[in-house]
Amino acid sequence: NQEIFPEGTWIRFFQKTFQATFKKILGLNFCTFHGRGLTQESWGFLPFNRPITTVVGEPLPIPKIKRPDKTTVDKYHALYISALHKLFDQHKVQYGLPETQELTII
């Protein structure tokens, strides 16, 4: 899990200082994260065991277009995003999310 500590705390100060130092030295930022170790009880960098749920929807009828223009791409992209929202809304409660949960696509 990536950790984002609250502004104004000493650990956030340490996190920002750590990241700024590495950026100055290496030219890139590191995120502060932690996970589980090789055994379940220890601290480490392996991801936490979390269930992953995959839901597959119906195929979208998208024709093969050799050189689609931007309008065509935007049209089918909007169709795809709409289908994702519909699929999410249909299954979110079944997989433990509240009815009010919204899908955010960035």
Backbone bond lengths (Angstrom), bond angles and torsions (degrees), N, CA, C in turn:
res aa  C-N    CA-C-N  psi(-1)  N-CA   C-N-CA  omega(-1)  CA-C   N-CA-C  phi
1 N - - - 1.445 - - 1.517 109.70 -
2 Q 1.314 116.78 135.35 1.450 119.67 173.32 1.515 107.59 -79.64
3 E 1.304 115.56 135.50 1.460 120.30 -178.79 1.521 110.35 -101.43
4 I 1.306 116.76 130.97 1.458 123.00 172.49 1.517 105.69 -123.02
5 F 1.311 115.30 107.00 1.453 120.53 -174.84 1.521 110.75 -86.19
6 P 1.337 117.64 152.54 1.469 121.55 -177.58 1.528 112.49 -62.13
7 E 1.335 115.84 140.91 1.465 121.26 176.40 1.523 109.98 -57.22
8 G 1.333 116.19 142.28 1.456 121.07 176.31 1.517 114.50 89.63
9 T 1.343 118.60 -7.21 1.459 120.19 178.96 1.520 109.65 -89.99
10 W 1.330 116.08 157.37 1.461 120.08 -178.99 1.525 110.76 -64.97
11 I 1.316 116.79 -33.83 1.458 118.79 -178.32 1.533 111.32 -71.77
12 R 1.345 117.32 -32.04 1.467 120.42 174.66 1.530 109.66 -66.57
13 F 1.348 116.30 -39.69 1.463 120.86 176.55 1.529 109.71 -59.81
14 F 1.338 116.75 -46.19 1.462 121.49 178.32 1.529 110.60 -61.63
15 Q 1.331 116.31 -43.38 1.463 121.06 -179.52 1.530 110.85 -60.45
16 K 1.337 116.59 -47.80 1.468 120.10 -179.19 1.528 111.36 -65.36
17 T 1.342 116.39 -40.19 1.467 120.70 178.90 1.523 110.17 -63.88
18 F 1.317 116.68 -45.69 1.460 122.80 178.32 1.529 110.50 -58.27
19 Q 1.320 116.73 -47.34 1.460 120.82 -178.80 1.529 111.48 -66.65
20 A 1.329 117.06 -41.16 1.467 120.61 -179.78 1.527 110.89 -65.01
21 T 1.335 116.83 -39.49 1.462 121.05 179.76 1.526 110.44 -63.72
22 F 1.321 116.93 -47.53 1.462 119.77 179.27 1.521 111.90 -65.56
23 K 1.324 117.21 -34.74 1.460 119.58 177.98 1.525 110.10 -65.69
24 K 1.317 116.08 -39.65 1.465 120.55 179.93 1.530 110.57 -66.32
25 I 1.329 116.90 -41.41 1.463 121.53 -176.95 1.532 111.84 -77.11
26 L 1.331 116.41 -48.67 1.461 120.96 -172.23 1.523 114.74 -102.35
27 G 1.343 116.78 -14.86 1.452 120.05 -179.96 1.518 114.53 83.11
28 L 1.326 117.53 12.69 1.458 120.61 176.54 1.517 110.16 -147.89
29 N 1.326 115.28 156.96 1.463 121.29 -179.53 1.515 110.93 -92.12
30 F 1.314 115.07 146.94 1.454 121.55 171.19 1.515 108.35 -111.86
31 C 1.311 116.71 142.02 1.461 119.06 173.18 1.531 107.73 -89.19
32 T 1.311 116.01 151.38 1.453 121.30 177.11 1.520 107.01 -90.81
33 F 1.315 116.64 122.88 1.456 119.55 -177.64 1.519 109.77 -143.66
34 H 1.291 115.35 164.96 1.457 121.50 173.79 1.517 108.96 -150.00
35 G 1.301 115.10 164.64 1.458 120.75 179.11 1.510 109.28 -155.85
36 R 1.300 115.56 -151.42 1.459 119.78 179.01 1.521 108.91 -98.97
37 G 1.316 115.41 162.36 1.455 121.15 176.85 1.520 111.01 -89.83
38 L 1.331 115.45 -167.06 1.460 119.68 179.29 1.523 111.59 -66.11
39 T 1.334 116.13 -30.79 1.458 119.16 172.11 1.520 106.92 -102.47
40 Q 1.295 117.77 155.42 1.462 121.59 -175.37 1.522 112.93 -62.33
41 E 1.312 118.37 -26.87 1.459 121.55 -173.55 1.524 113.65 -85.78
42 S 1.313 118.35 -16.56 1.460 119.88 -172.55 1.525 112.30 -95.53
43 W 1.317 115.26 164.70 1.455 123.57 178.71 1.521 107.72 -89.99
44 G 1.321 117.81 145.07 1.454 119.43 179.54 1.512 112.48 -173.90
45 F 1.319 115.01 -156.56 1.458 121.23 -174.98 1.527 113.94 -116.72
46 L 1.320 117.04 4.12 1.462 119.17 175.17 1.522 109.18 -77.19
47 P 1.309 118.74 148.56 1.474 119.65 178.94 1.529 111.00 -63.09
48 F 1.323 115.92 147.89 1.456 120.28 173.68 1.522 108.87 -65.80
49 N 1.331 115.40 146.69 1.466 119.31 175.06 1.521 108.60 -70.49
50 R 1.295 116.84 117.26 1.458 122.77 177.81 1.524 107.55 -135.69
51 P 1.311 116.71 139.79 1.465 117.58 176.79 1.531 110.52 -68.04
52 I 1.298 115.49 142.89 1.462 121.31 176.41 1.523 107.16 -114.53
53 T 1.308 115.89 126.50 1.457 120.94 -179.61 1.521 108.86 -109.46
54 T 1.305 116.01 129.14 1.457 121.30 177.11 1.522 108.67 -117.71
55 V 1.303 116.15 128.24 1.459 121.77 176.91 1.527 106.75 -119.52
56 V 1.311 116.11 128.61 1.462 121.02 -178.55 1.524 108.72 -109.54
57 G 1.307 115.28 127.02 1.460 120.32 179.12 1.515 111.47 -94.28
58 E 1.312 114.43 -177.55 1.458 119.86 178.19 1.525 109.78 -71.38
59 P 1.332 117.77 149.44 1.463 120.03 178.63 1.529 111.56 -63.82
60 L 1.311 115.38 147.29 1.465 120.63 177.68 1.532 109.15 -91.82
61 P 1.316 117.35 137.13 1.470 120.22 179.47 1.531 110.64 -78.68
62 I 1.322 116.11 89.31 1.464 120.51 -178.84 1.526 108.08 -116.90
63 P 1.321 117.34 117.59 1.464 119.88 -178.75 1.533 111.16 -74.07
64 K 1.319 115.03 154.80 1.458 119.64 175.59 1.528 107.86 -79.55
65 I 1.329 115.61 119.89 1.465 121.76 -179.40 1.521 106.93 -120.75
66 K 1.326 116.13 121.80 1.459 120.52 -172.76 1.530 112.82 -60.67
67 R 1.310 118.06 -48.63 1.468 121.63 179.59 1.529 109.09 -133.78
68 P 1.333 116.51 80.08 1.466 118.37 -177.64 1.526 111.41 -70.38
69 D 1.315 115.99 142.73 1.463 119.17 175.23 1.532 108.73 -83.99
70 K 1.317 116.15 172.51 1.461 121.70 -176.29 1.526 111.78 -59.97
71 T 1.308 117.57 -38.69 1.468 121.34 179.92 1.529 111.05 -61.51
72 T 1.321 116.26 -42.27 1.465 120.67 179.42 1.527 110.92 -66.54
73 V 1.331 116.23 -44.06 1.467 120.38 178.15 1.524 109.96 -60.82
74 D 1.328 116.78 -45.31 1.469 120.82 179.00 1.529 111.58 -61.10
75 K 1.316 116.58 -38.71 1.468 121.35 -179.99 1.530 110.57 -61.66
76 Y 1.327 117.05 -49.18 1.464 120.22 -177.61 1.528 111.88 -75.26
77 H 1.308 116.97 -28.69 1.465 120.02 174.13 1.526 109.72 -64.42
78 A 1.325 117.14 -44.42 1.468 121.51 178.16 1.530 110.52 -62.72
79 L 1.321 117.42 -38.86 1.464 121.77 176.92 1.533 110.58 -62.04
80 Y 1.322 116.36 -43.34 1.468 122.18 179.43 1.526 111.24 -64.44
81 I 1.326 117.30 -47.05 1.468 121.79 179.79 1.526 110.22 -62.30
82 S 1.312 116.87 -41.35 1.460 121.31 177.70 1.532 110.87 -61.03
83 A 1.328 116.69 -42.40 1.467 121.00 178.89 1.529 110.98 -65.65
84 L 1.340 117.49 -38.01 1.471 120.62 176.76 1.521 111.23 -62.52
85 H 1.324 116.55 -45.46 1.469 120.55 178.61 1.532 110.78 -60.84
86 K 1.315 116.65 -43.24 1.464 120.94 -179.58 1.534 110.44 -63.34
87 L 1.322 116.95 -45.15 1.460 121.93 179.72 1.529 110.79 -62.72
88 F 1.331 116.41 -43.56 1.466 121.20 178.22 1.523 110.49 -61.07
89 D 1.326 116.87 -48.25 1.467 120.79 -178.38 1.532 112.12 -63.36
90 Q 1.319 117.12 -33.66 1.464 120.71 -179.92 1.527 112.46 -69.35
91 H 1.335 117.96 -30.99 1.461 120.93 -169.87 1.527 115.40 -116.32
92 K 1.320 119.72 -5.23 1.465 120.94 -172.82 1.523 113.53 -60.57
93 V 1.320 118.58 -43.09 1.471 121.25 -178.58 1.526 110.43 -68.24
94 Q 1.314 116.36 -38.68 1.464 121.88 179.85 1.532 111.46 -58.91
95 Y 1.327 117.65 -29.54 1.458 121.46 -177.49 1.527 112.97 -108.96
96 G 1.327 116.59 25.10 1.452 121.03 168.09 1.514 117.13 91.72
97 L 1.309 118.95 7.71 1.460 120.63 177.28 1.525 109.30 -95.23
98 P 1.329 116.85 150.62 1.463 118.58 178.87 1.534 111.54 -70.22
99 E 1.312 115.68 155.37 1.467 122.15 179.27 1.529 111.57 -58.25
100 T 1.332 116.62 -29.34 1.466 121.24 -177.64 1.528 113.26 -83.13
101 Q 1.329 117.88 -6.44 1.467 121.49 -178.68 1.524 109.93 -62.97
102 E 1.315 116.02 133.94 1.466 122.07 178.16 1.523 109.46 -109.15
103 L 1.296 117.00 146.94 1.454 122.54 174.01 1.520 107.88 -87.30
104 T 1.326 116.22 125.08 1.463 121.22 178.26 1.522 108.53 -110.21
105 I 1.298 116.79 122.82 1.461 122.25 178.05 1.517 107.36 -111.24
106 I 1.335 115.54 122.03 1.470 119.25 -177.92 1.505 111.01 -110.93
